[in-house]
């Protein structure tokens, strides 16, 4: 079945270059009307210009599509609200939001200033929060919404020199996990993309011949599956160089210690059982963890009562 976005209105942040540009062009090619957002700064967030985003709009229009450019700084909620309002004024709805905008301020933690840490958090985390907040009630009222967060292997697994970026990229997964629960009744689905691509964000990390293999278009093919009508929900999709894989967070079944045994020495003594992945599970909410541990405690209580009555 062909994936189509005919009649859909999409906002793509950070869409002047790289992945965002690829996302915006692909959405438009498949029928979406697109808000091409880009502050127009360097990859470390300095400066601003509308040239890059307008060039993407021009290309979309040249190919017969519809698009508008907006230079909102995603870390500024007032500017984001203006962007969303312009989309509403022109097209009357917002169906898709791709939170792609980001910057890098890479340094080892010992050399990193707190200002650089906060700035990266503001753009990636608050940028995703601001954009999602600005479209949330619109999507709730129309009972339809598709939101894609952009996470990273740097957050899920760690990368030297990227403590700020890694922290931010894990934070958007926490945001996704709760919004999935709150948006389900209004047909709002939220997923996350973990891309590896040869863009200006990674040009210093990948040799030129390798970077060519990691085309933005390969990642975009995965992104499109996360925001159409049949999109999954709460899915983390890794994509790069033609490879696609799911990422999940799992919790082991664990152990139970009664009150008179709850000491660190006993936890350590049972470490192999604590870490045993044989019966691990992917929990769908924090409440499920509480229910699991409560179930173990209640089972212990029942077993003690049974022994008394024997």
Secondary structure, 3 states (H helix, E strand, C coil): CCCCCCCCEEEECCCCCHHHHHHHHHHHHCCCEEEEECCCCCCCCCCCCCHHHHHHHHHHHHCCCCEEEECCCCCCHHHHHHHHHHHHHHHCCCCEEECCCCCCCCCCCCCCCHHHHHHHHHHHHHHHHHHHHHHHHHHHHHCCEEEEEEECHHHHCCCCCCHHHHHHHHHHHHHHHHHHHHHHHHCEEEEEEEECCCCCCCCCCCCHHHHCCCCHHHHHHHHHCCCCCCCCCCCEEEEECCEEEEECCCECCCCCCCHHHCCHHHHHHCHHHHCCCCCCECCCCHHHHHHHHHHHHHHHHHHHHHHHCC
